[in-house]
Structures are given as structure tokens and as C-alpha cells.
């Protein structure tokens, strides 16, 4: 959208069937549109771990950013404060803080490669990579264990979408075919946050 006001108008218009609990503009001003105990229509079709109705199991936060630039410092500061408050109230672990691209690879691209997950991770509000392990798990098997949904593990288009979603978050500088660094980082994530799982 062209501006936060236009975005809020769209999110409040039932005709568009999209809504969100919170929206944070680039200056860090927070607007709540839906109460946290109510379902917002921010996620749409997608899945994370065993949850196939992400709207009903999540609190949605939208950040004003067109996906082509870094997120403003004031905006990230506001996000950190809001996230910390929500996570405490609802007892949400850091590994359950995800982006739209995580739960709907290929269909959603936000927050994108310019969103620095390390800023949240440094405050215990998300995860970024994991402790280094010697075991390497097959990338797409590990991706499913971590939370990415692959209904057909042999679907090349879906594999590409999952790899792009993973890289957008964990290796924003990486492009091209799947490589050993992708495999090691995904393996480390699974083993750090879900226990050692050899396959």
C-alpha cells in the first residue's frame, strides 16, 4: 500500500477479507486492529508444523515496508517491545515466532530478505540459525521437522519455494541451487530447537 493509512483502511474493509491484530508503521507507531483473543485473517492458506489454520493459532503483526528496503530502527524497536509483551502474555516460545513466508512458501514473501531476524534473536524473541552440530540431515527432511510444509517431498516447485523461504530468513545473502551451507544450517536449527534427530 502507498501509506499506513491506506493499509489500515484495506485491513478494516470486510470486502477484502484480510485483517491483522497489529500494524506497525515505519516510525514505530503501533495500531491494534483486532483483539488478541480474536481470529484475524492475516495468514490465509498455509501450514506450520501440525497447524493448518494458522489464523486461528497466531497473532498477526504487519510491518509497513515494501520489501525493497531495510526496516527502520524505530519500527524494529516497537516490534521488539510488542513481541516481548505478546510472548509473555501467551507463553509463546521464540521458535514459534515465524514470518508469513515460513508458513506459506511461494505464496507469501514477507517479511523478506531485508528483515533482520538477528535483531529479534538477540533479545530472545525469535530464532536465527542454531548451535553447530556435526550431523547433517537431508535438507528437506529437516525443513519439515523444523516446521516447513512439504505435502509432496518430490515436488520441485514446492522444494524451491521452501528453499527460498528458508534463505529469506536464515541466509538472505544466498541464491542459486541448494548447497552444503543450507543443509548444515537447517540441520543445526532442527537439532538445536527440536533435539538431535538422525535420519
Secondary structure as the mmCIF struct_conf table of DSSP 4:
data_model
#
loop_
_struct_conf.conf_type_id
_struct_conf.id
_struct_conf.beg_label_comp_id
_struct_conf.beg_label_asym_id
_struct_conf.beg_label_seq_id
_struct_conf.end_label_comp_id
_struct_conf.end_label_asym_id
_struct_conf.end_label_seq_id
BEND BEND1 UNK A 3 UNK A 3
HELX_RH_AL_P HELX_RH_AL_P1 UNK A 4 UNK A 11
TURN_TY1_P TURN_TY1_P1 UNK A 12 UNK A 12
HELX_RH_3T_P HELX_RH_3T_P1 UNK A 14 UNK A 16
BEND BEND2 UNK A 21 UNK A 21
STRN STRN1 UNK A 22 UNK A 24
TURN_TY1_P TURN_TY1_P2 UNK A 26 UNK A 27
STRN STRN2 UNK A 30 UNK A 32
BEND BEND3 UNK A 34 UNK A 34
TURN_TY1_P TURN_TY1_P3 UNK A 36 UNK A 37
BEND BEND4 UNK A 38 UNK A 38
BEND BEND5 UNK A 41 UNK A 43
BEND BEND6 UNK A 45 UNK A 45
STRN STRN3 UNK A 48 UNK A 48
TURN_TY1_P TURN_TY1_P4 UNK A 49 UNK A 50
STRN STRN4 UNK A 51 UNK A 51
BEND BEND7 UNK A 52 UNK A 52
HELX_RH_3T_P HELX_RH_3T_P2 UNK A 54 UNK A 57
STRN STRN5 UNK A 61 UNK A 63
BEND BEND8 UNK A 67 UNK A 69
HELX_LH_PP_P HELX_LH_PP_P1 UNK A 70 UNK A 72
HELX_RH_AL_P HELX_RH_AL_P2 UNK A 73 UNK A 90
TURN_TY1_P TURN_TY1_P5 UNK A 91 UNK A 91
HELX_RH_3T_P HELX_RH_3T_P3 UNK A 94 UNK A 96
HELX_RH_AL_P HELX_RH_AL_P3 UNK A 100 UNK A 103
BEND BEND9 UNK A 104 UNK A 104
STRN STRN6 UNK A 105 UNK A 105
TURN_TY1_P TURN_TY1_P6 UNK A 106 UNK A 107
STRN STRN7 UNK A 108 UNK A 108
BEND BEND10 UNK A 111 UNK A 111
TURN_TY1_P TURN_TY1_P7 UNK A 113 UNK A 114
BEND BEND11 UNK A 115 UNK A 115
HELX_RH_AL_P HELX_RH_AL_P4 UNK A 117 UNK A 121
TURN_TY1_P TURN_TY1_P8 UNK A 122 UNK A 124
BEND BEND12 UNK A 125 UNK A 126
BEND BEND13 UNK A 129 UNK A 129
BEND BEND14 UNK A 134 UNK A 134
HELX_RH_AL_P HELX_RH_AL_P5 UNK A 139 UNK A 146
TURN_TY1_P TURN_TY1_P9 UNK A 147 UNK A 147
BEND BEND15 UNK A 151 UNK A 152
TURN_TY1_P TURN_TY1_P10 UNK A 153 UNK A 154
HELX_RH_AL_P HELX_RH_AL_P6 UNK A 156 UNK A 170
TURN_TY1_P TURN_TY1_P11 UNK A 172 UNK A 173
BEND BEND16 UNK A 176 UNK A 177
HELX_RH_AL_P HELX_RH_AL_P7 UNK A 180 UNK A 193
BEND BEND17 UNK A 194 UNK A 194
#
